[in-house]
């Protein structure tokens, strides 16, 4: 004989309990979903559903067909699992309610209950009952505790505004975590801007630098980082920070055209940054594979980095703006499979850079085998590898997979994303030997007496963007021992080798 289990509202037969709580899980977890609404044992299709309006799906998680039909309406990654986990937790709660002995039979106490998210057992009056935070709460943390208060009269605390029993789940989604992420993002972006802006100014200040093709690419690459940081700071202040400090009528809730435009700009700057990463990788790979044959012009690179990057962003923006279900909350909600319009070009850029990186290392190892008795080559090879990692964006491989919302992952992702610009500016400008040489020359002209007794001052052994002659093995050209970044080469030798645009 089946027993009865208690929800927030009433006792139910175990079979009905399983269906109704599973239906309510959908409503509680996805309140903005407009495809299905909870109708007792069923989830009913609305006029905006992919199913015919009025179609009812029994909320039976044990039936694979029913569960699959419900999951089709949950396009965001992980949402289906969140819903099924909630349903299974409710089923387990009912079993626990039926199996547990009654507490002090005949005495006043708060009864065992499934509150929609969690399961609470019999509780004595005046006692606060704790449970571990469920894993299916969006952006929640499972190491925290939720609680429910049993009042002195032996009934669960009732919220005076809703007149329903209430459980405190606020600790499950701690607001300090998002604030920490905002501060880390702000710090990383400010550091990047403080390094990138002077780096671009230095490149533009010296004609010998700004006329070189590789420096022109660096300037565009650095500019893309600057744009990403500026727009990201604006987004954090105007949207993210506002949401965390405004309980109602936040920018996200108002869903203004301005915040949607800012979202589109953020996506464009990030996509453009990926494209410029690809341009840097393609340019260096082309130089090495084609024996340092410098391209005649960079128009194709400019079109790729600044122009083509608009294409996926414009398509994505049009889809969101014309779809009523997606045109909400400043476009921060997951758009399901439409997100791949942005993701695929970015991932392809990273993938191609990995291919370039591997092939460059292959050429590098080939060079080492031809000169096995020169330790300096191994040092240069190690330095070259570290230099190419931030330039090609290889570090993104560590955070390309998002394992749900976890604080440690978000911190690492923000650091990887917003410090890349600072790192490349340090390697390719601030610590660059060629840049030091031009700065030293400029300072010597202004203050010749300061350099009269110290000709080696400001000397650096790092020249992060200078490339010496190398052959991929496909051509019969003469090879130098130095093949890639990090060796200081005089300007006259660079010109002889055709490295200056």
N, C-alpha and C positions, 0 to 999 in steps of 0.2 A: 504493500500500500504506500502510495506516494505521500510524503509529508508536505508541510507548508513552510515557506520561507518568507522573510519580511524585507520589503523595500522601504523607501522613504515614505510611501503613501499607504501601503496596505499589505496584508498577508496574501500570498499567492501559492497555488498549487505548484509543485516543483517544475513541472513541464512548462506551465505558463510563465513562471518566474524566469526561466532560462530565456524564453523568447522575448518577453517584455524588457528585461534588463539589457539584453543585447540590442534591442531596438533603441532603448534610451542611451546606450553607450554611443551610438551613432549621433544622436542629437546633442549630447553633452560634449563630445570630442570635436564635432564639426558643425558648430552653430551657424556658420556662414555658408555651408553647402546648400545649394538651392535645388539639387536634383531630387533628393528624397527627404521626407519628413516622417517622424515617428507617429505611428497610428496603432498604439497598443501592441499587439503581437507582430505587426507588420511595419514595413517601411514603404511608404506610398510615393509614387512618382508624381512630381509637380509638372506644371506646364513648361518648365525649363529643363526637364529631364530628357535624357537620351531615350528613355522608355516612354511609351504612350501614357499620357496623363491619366492618373487614377490606377495605374498598374500597381498591385501590391506584392511585395516580396516578403515572404515569411522570414523573420529574423532568426533563422535556424542555422547556427554556426556549424552544426554537425553535417548539414547537407552541403556538399561541395558546390553544387550548381547555384543554390541560393547565395552562398557566401561569395562565389565568383561574380555573380550579378551585382551584388552590393559593392564589391571592391572595384568594379569598373567605374563607379562614380567617384572613386577616391584616387585621383591621378597623381597627387604628390607622393614622392618617394617615402615609404615607410608608413603611410597613413593606413593602408590595409592591415598591416601587422598591428598597428596601434589599436584598431577597432577589434580585431580578433583577440588580441591579448586582453582587452577589457571584457569581452564576452566570456572568455575562458575564466577570468578572475571572478566574474559574477557566478558562473556555474560552480566553481570551487567554493565560493562563499556559501552558496546554498547547501552544498554537501557538508561543509563545516558546521553550519547552523543546525543541521539535522543530527550530526554526530556528537556535538558537544553537549554535555550534561547541563541542565538548567542551574543557574546560580541562585543559591538560597531560595529554593522553591517556597512560594508563599510570601516572600518579603518584597518590598518595593525596590525596583532597580530599573535601569535603562535596558531595554531588550536588544538582543543581537539584531544587526541590521546591515543591509547593503545600501549605501547612500548614493550610488550612482558611479562612484570612482573606487571606493574602498570598502573593506569588510570590517565591521566592529562587533566584538562579542558582548555578552552581558556585562554591564558595568554598574558598580555600586553608586548610590547618590553622592554627589559632591566630588566625584573622581573624574579626572581628565584622561581619556583613553587615547593612546598613541598608536599609529600604524606607520609603516614605512611608505614613503611616497611612491606611487605607482609609476612604472616605466612608461606608460602610454600617455601621460600628460605632456602636452606640447612644450618643448623647451624646459622640461622638468629635470630635476636631479633626484636620483633614487637614494642617495645617502642621507637625505633630510627626513624629517618626520612630520606627518599631518596629525591633527588631533580633533577630538570631538568631546564636548563637555556634557557630563550627566549632571543635571541640576539636583538640588536638594530634595525636590519632590519626586525624584525617580523618573524623570522624562528627559529626553535629549533636548539640548538648547535649541530654541527656535529664533530665527532671525526676525526681529520685529518688522522689518521692511517687506520681506517676502512672506512672512507667516509660515515658513517651512523650516524643518530641521536643517541645521547648518554645520558644516565641517570646515575647519580652517586649513586650507591647502596652500596658504600664501608662502610658507617656507619651501614648498616644492618648486616654486619658480622664483628664486631669490632675485630681487631687483638689483642687488649690489653686483651681481655677476655681469649683467649688461652694462652697468656703469663702468666697471673695471675695463671692459672691452672698449668702451668709448674713449676712456683716458689713454689706454695703450695705443689705440689707433691714432689719437690726436698727437701723442708724443712721437710716434714713428713718422707720421707725416710731416711734422714740424722739423724733425731732424733731417729728413730727406730734402725738404725745401731749402734748409739752411746750407746744404751741401750742393744741391743741384743747380740752384740759381747762380751762385758764384762760378760754378764749373762752366755753365753755358756762357757766362760773361767773359771768362778767361779764353774760351775757345774763339769767341767772336772778336776779342780784343786784338788777337795776333793774326795778321793776314796769312803768314806762313802756315798757320794751323787751320784757319777756317776755309782755305782753298783746297785742302786735301779731302778726297772723297770720304775717307773713313771718318774724318772729323765732322763732316757734314752729316753723316749718318748718326754719329754720336750726339750731335746737337738735337736732331729730331728725336732720337731715342730718349735723351734727357728731358726734352720738352714734353714728351708723352708722360713721363713720370711726374713732372711738375703739374700737368693738367689733372692727372689722377689724384694727386695729393690735394690740390686745391678744391676739386669737386667733392672729394671724400670728406674733407673738413667741413664744407658747406652742408653736406648731407648729414653728418653727425650732429651738427649744431641745430640746423633748421628742422630736421625730421626725427632722427633717432633720439637725441637729447630731449627734444620737446615731448616725445611720446613717453619717455621714462619719468618726466616731471609733471605731466598733465594727466589728471585722472579722467577728464572728459574733454570733448571738443579739441582733440589734438590735431596736428597737421595731417596725420594718417587718417583720422576719422573724417576730416573735412574733405580729403581727397581732391585737393585743388589742382588746377592745371599746372601751376608753378612747381609743385612737388613731383608731378608726373614728368614734367620736362627735365627736372633735376635728376630724376631716376634714369631717364633716357641718356642724359649727358654723362652720368656716371658709367653707364654700360658702354657708351661709345668710347670714353677715354680709356677704359680698361681693355676693350677690344682692340683699340688702336695701339695700346701698349704691347699687347700680344703680337700684333702684326709687325711692329717695329723690332720686337725681339726676333721674329722670323727674318726680317730684312737684315739685321746684324749677322745672324747665323748664316744666311744665304750668301751674303757678301764675303764673309771670311772664308767660307767653304769654297766659293767660286775662285777666290784668289789662290788658294792652296792647290786645288785640283787642276786649275788651268795655269799653273806655273806663274802666278802673279801677273796675269794679264788684266790690267786695270780697265774697267768698263768706261766707255766714252762719256756716258751721262748717267744721272741718277733719277731721271723722270719716272721711270717705272717703279722705283723704290718709293718716291713721294706719293704716287697714285695708290700704291699698295698700302702704305702706312696711314695716310690721312684720308684717302678717298674710299677705297673698297671697304674699309672698316665701318663706314656708314651703312652699307647694304644690309647686313643682318640686323643692325639696330633699328633701322627704319622699318623693315618688314615686321620685326617683333613689336615695335611700338604701334604700328597700324593695327595689328591683330588685337592687341590689348585695348586700344582705344575704341575699336568697333565691336568688341564683345562685352556685353553688359556684365557678364559674370566675372570677367577678368579685369574690367576697368574699375578697380576699387583699391582702397588703401595704398594709394600712391604706387601701385604696381609692385608691392613688396611680397605679396602672396605668390605662392608657387603657381606657375601657369601650366604645369604638367608637361606634356611632350613639347609644347611650344618653347620651353626653355632651351631645348636643343638647338634652336635657331641661333642662339648666342653661344652655347657651349661648343658645338661642333667646330666652328672656325677656330676658336681659341685652343681647343685640344689638338686640332690638326697642326697649328703653329708650333705647339710644344713637341708634338710627335716628330715633325720634320727637323726641329732643332736637335732632338735626341739623335736622329739619323745623322745629321751633320756632325754632331759631337763625336759619335762613335767612329765615323769615317776619318775625322781629323786625328783622333787617337790612334787609329790604325796606321795612318801615314806617319804619325809621330813615332810609333813603335818600330816601323820599318826603318826610319832614320837612326834610331838607337841601335838596331841590329847591325847597321853598316858602320857604326862607330862605337863598339862596345867598350873600349878602353878609355873613354873620356867621361869622367864622373860629372863634369859640369853639364853635360847634356841631360843627365838624369835629373839634376836640380832644375834645369830649365823645363823639362817635361812635367815635373811635379807642379811648378809654378804655373805653367800654361794650363794645366788641368783645372787648378783652382780659379784661374782668371776666367776661363770659359764657362764655368758653372753659373755665376750670376748673369753673365752676358747672354747666355742661351736660355736662361730660365729653368735650368735642370732641377733646381731646388724645389720647384713646384711639384715634383714627383712625390715628395714626402707628405703633401697635404691635398693631393688630387682627389682622394676618397674621403668623404665626410661621414664619419661613423655616428650619425645622429647628432644631437646637440650636446656636446661635452665642453666644459670650460677650457680644459687643456688644449683641445683641438683648436678652438676658436682663437685662443691666445697665440698658438704656433702659427696658425693661418694668417693672422693679422701681421705678425712680425715678418713672416716670409713675404707677404704681399707688399707691405708698405716700407720695408727697409731695403728692398732690392735696389731702388733708385739711389739710396745713400751709398750702398756698397759699390755699385758700378761707378759712381762719381768719384769715390775714393780711389778705386783701382785705375780708372782710365783718365783721371784728371789730377786730383789732389796729390796722389803719390806717383804720378807719371813722370818719368825722367825727361821726356821731350818737353813737356810743359814746364818743368823746373828749369830746363835749359833756356827757354824763351823768357821766363820770368827773370832769371839771373841776368840775361843779356839786357833786358829792359832796366832792371835796377842798376846795373853797372853803368849804363848810359846816364842815368840820373845822378847817381852817387858813385863816381869812379874811385874816389879815395877809399871808400869802404871795402872795395874788392881788390885793391892794389896788392895787399899782402896775403890775400887768401883766395887764390884763383879757383880753388876746388870747392868753395863754399856753395851750399845748396845743391851739391852734386847728388844724384840719385842713381841707383842701379836698377830702378824699376821703370820700364817703358811699356806700359800695359797694352798699347795698341799698335806697336810697330811690328811689322811682319818682314822677316828676312826671306830670301829666295828659297823655295823648296819645290820639288817636283813630286807629283803623285805617282810617278813611275810609268805614266802613260806617254810621257814625252822624253825626248833625248836631251833635254837641256841640262846644263851643268848645275850641280847641286851645291849649296852651301851647307856648312855644318849646323847652322842655326836655322830653325825652320818655322818658328811660331812665336807669338808675343814675347815679352820679357827680356830681350837682349837689346841693349842700347846701341843703336846704329847711327853714325853721323849722317846729317842731312844730305851731304853731297853723295854719299853711298846710296842713300834711299832714292835719290833722283836718278842715279845711274841705273838702279834696278827697276825704275819705273813705279815707285811706290807712292809718289806724290801726285795728287790729281791736279 
